[in-house]
Amino acid sequence: MASLDDLKKRISSVKSTQKITKAMKMVAAAKLRRAQENAEKGRPYSEKMNNIILNLSNGISDKENAPKLLTGTGEEKTHLCVVMTSDRGLCGGFNTNIIKKAKQYFQKILKENKILKIITVGSKGYDQLKRQYKENIIEKISFKDSKNINYFDADKVGKIIIDRFKKNEFDVCAIFYNQFKNVITQIPQEQQIIPLKSNEEKETSSKDSYEFEPDEDEILSNLLPKNISTQIFKAMLENSASEQGSRMSAMDNATRNAGEMVDKLTIQYNRSRQAAITKELIEIISGAESL
Amino acid sequence: MSEEFKVEIVNPEKSFLSKENVTEVVVPAFEGEMGILKDHISIISFLKPGIIKVYSKSEENKYFVEDGIVEFKDNNLSILTSSIYNMSDLDRNKIDQIVKEAEKESTEDNIDDQKRYLIDQKIEALKNLNLN
């Protein structure tokens, strides 16, 4: 059994860990509120953008000549996966969940003998993927230096993707991120951005005819790159809210566990202290009796 | 019958402006300025750098945009833009700064004609602002 001194040291060390996790939780909670607000404020933009594009692509008459960003290259040989993770750890299963989702997708692709290329956004994703998929990672991007998420950063990622698409480096592009649902639930998402998948909303979008100025093609070819940046920006916003939420609940758990541990250790400490006193008393009494 | 419709301006970070009671909006569309009144035909267009004017019965607001998309449908006008400034927040110093940045950008070699056109438009629009 550990000595009294050891126990004392452990209790104080657990207590100071608890202080740290508690502080981290507070910070995460404060940041979460901001991140959540940002994510919610950012939603209208990406939704509107999506709607306009849907309306446009429904209205487009000549599918053959439509921009490739919309329809794809006609092949599905090379897949580009953009895995978006955080730059910092200590946020529970946040990064692991994204990676898990991404890995499932990777395996599916590799099984079908397709070529896999990966871009990681955020350093944690790179750390976790480099062991298994080192030769697939073609680029790693990290925004450690920028304090807040801004559209400019998302645009940079978008441009990289589009540049590579124009060079015919891939046919299909999907992004992976965590969608923020609430503090304890974040859903890892897989979203295909090239070619654009028109989801179920198709029926709800009206069949009104629009007037276009300039013509559809020009609008589309201008809008699609923007849409990619927008989708990435949305993913970044959702991700940051999820990261803070995940960190908050992870740190909350850690704080609680540390509390439990302190309680347990304190009981153990008191017991052994009592046992030592009893032992000493017995020694004194039996010493006195023998006289 | 009321002559008013709804306008919404959003940028990636937030919903910049939402107003129910505007009577006319003038946007700097790609092929020239375009005034939008109630019951305009559904339209999608681009913006070039310029000023958006939002008129309601009681007031008139001006915003400077660098790019964007407008969609008008069912008396809802949505303007998506990545950079927008409220004219009342802009002063000469800030305008000069933006102009300088744009001029620097236009001297770079690796931009295509369309981009150069947009940048020139932007500089021109900003310089015109300076006059009033």
Interface residues (C-beta under 8 A of the other chain):
Chain A: N38 K41 G42 P44 Y45 S46 K48 M49 N51 I52 N55 L56 N150 Y151 A154 D155 S206 D208 S209 Y210 E211 F212 E213 P214 I219 N222 L223 K226 T230 F233
Chain B: E8 V10 N11 P12 E13 K14 S15 A29 F30 E31 M34 I41 S42 I43 I44 S45 F46 I69 E71 K73 S78 L80 S82
